[in-house]
């Protein structure tokens, strides 16, 4: 319960994070909190290595593109450092469905799916249900939209 409470509190900051994260080094292309923390502290490698998101250790981190990622182990951190693009969520960790709709909204690290070796996040369970109805179509649309969205402040969309 505490983990969900903390993540919920962070979620409120994440949307704002896009607005001010550039002050901490992360640009508008990464969904990060105001302190620059990406994925609400969830280890991006854990999705692939463990088949589920796991909270990272605050003492085992790596900064990539101005955002801080946490890891459950030094081994996971080292895997990430070798090939960050393999583990990073698509669309900077913003909601995949939202990106397909032309907006940048929070991606919940607990609402995820790996498709063709790529990690996608969604905003809510109801949004994920909609996204699941046409994953290839939404990915195609989101891929096309991302180039025009990635460097835009979420408040301007």
C-alpha positions in Angstrom: 0.0 0.0 0.0 2.8 2.4 0.9 4.5 1.8 -2.5 1.2 2.6 -4.3 0.8 5.7 -2.2 4.3 6.9 -3.0 3.8 6.2 -6.7 0.5 8.0 -6.7 2.0 11.0 -5.1 4.8 11.0 -7.6 2.3 10.6 -10.4 0.9 14.0 -9.6 4.4 15.4 -10.0 5.2 13.6 -13.2 3.0 15.7 -15.4 4.4 18.8 -13.8 7.9 17.2 -14.2 7.7 17.6 -18.0 7.3 21.3 -17.3 10.3 21.8 -15.1 12.5 18.7 -15.6 14.6 20.7 -18.1 15.8 22.7 -15.2 17.3 19.5 -13.8 18.8 18.3 -17.1 15.9 16.2 -18.4 14.3 17.6 -21.5 10.7 17.5 -22.6 11.3 14.1 -24.2 11.6 12.3 -20.9 8.7 11.8 -18.5 10.4 12.6 -15.2 9.6 14.1 -11.8 10.6 17.6 -10.9 13.8 16.1 -9.4 14.6 14.3 -12.7 13.6 10.8 -11.5 12.3 8.7 -14.4 9.9 5.8 -14.2 8.9 6.8 -10.7 12.0 5.0 -9.5 11.2 1.6 -11.2 14.1 -0.3 -12.7 13.7 -0.3 -16.5 15.7 -3.5 -16.8 13.4 -5.3 -14.4 10.6 -5.5 -17.0 12.8 -7.5 -19.3 14.9 -9.5 -16.8 12.2 -10.3 -14.3 9.0 -9.9 -16.3 7.6 -7.3 -14.0 8.5 -3.8 -12.7 10.5 -3.6 -9.6 11.4 -0.5 -7.6 15.0 0.4 -7.9 17.4 1.1 -5.1 18.0 4.8 -4.5 21.7 4.1 -4.2 22.1 2.3 -7.5 21.4 4.9 -10.3 22.4 6.0 -13.7 21.7 9.3 -15.4 20.7 9.1 -19.1 19.6 12.0 -21.2 19.3 14.1 -18.1 17.0 11.7 -16.2 17.9 9.5 -13.3 17.0 5.8 -13.4 17.2 3.5 -10.4 18.1 -0.2 -10.5 17.6 -3.2 -8.2 21.2 -4.3 -8.7 24.5 -3.1 -10.1 24.1 -5.9 -12.7 20.9 -4.3 -14.0 22.5 -0.9 -14.0 25.4 -2.3 -16.0 23.1 -3.9 -18.5 21.3 -0.6 -18.9 24.6 1.3 -19.4 25.6 -1.1 -22.2 22.4 -0.5 -24.2 20.0 2.0 -22.7 17.7 2.1 -25.7 17.0 -1.6 -25.3 15.4 -0.9 -21.8 14.0 2.6 -22.0 10.2 2.9 -22.4 9.0 4.2 -25.7 8.0 7.9 -26.1 10.2 8.9 -23.1 7.9 7.0 -20.7 4.8 9.0 -21.6 1.6 7.1 -22.2 1.7 5.2 -25.5 -2.0 5.7 -26.1 -1.7 9.4 -25.3 1.1 9.7 -27.7 -1.0 8.1 -30.4 -3.7 10.7 -29.6 -1.2 13.5 -30.0 -0.6 14.4 -26.3 2.0 13.8 -23.6 0.5 12.4 -20.4 1.9 10.4 -17.6 2.9 6.7 -18.2 2.2 4.5 -15.2 5.1 2.0 -14.7 2.6 -0.5 -13.4 0.6 -0.4 -16.6 3.0 -1.8 -19.2 3.5 -4.1 -22.1 6.5 -5.3 -24.0 5.8 -5.5 -27.8 8.4 -6.6 -30.2 11.1 -6.1 -27.5 10.0 -2.5 -26.7 8.5 -1.3 -23.5 5.3 0.7 -23.6 3.5 2.4 -20.7 -0.1 3.6 -20.3 -1.8 6.2 -18.1 -4.6 4.1 -16.6 -6.2 0.7 -16.8 -9.1 2.0 -18.9 -6.7 3.6 -21.3 -4.6 0.4 -21.5 -7.8 -1.5 -22.3 -8.4 0.8 -25.2 -4.8 0.6 -26.3 -4.9 -3.2 -26.2 -7.7 -3.2 -28.8 -5.3 -2.1 -31.6 -1.8 -2.2 -30.3 -0.1 -2.3 -33.8 -2.3 0.6 -35.0 -1.7 2.8 -32.0 2.1 2.1 -32.0 2.2 3.1 -35.7 0.3 6.3 -35.0 2.3 7.1 -31.9 5.6 6.5 -33.7 4.4 9.0 -36.4 3.4 11.5 -33.7 6.4 11.3 -31.5 8.8 13.3 -33.7 6.5 16.3 -33.4 5.8 15.8 -29.7 9.1 14.8 -28.1 10.6 18.3 -27.7 7.3 20.1 -26.9 6.3 21.1 -23.3 3.3 18.9 -22.4 1.4 22.0 -21.3 1.5 23.3 -24.9 -0.3 20.3 -26.3 
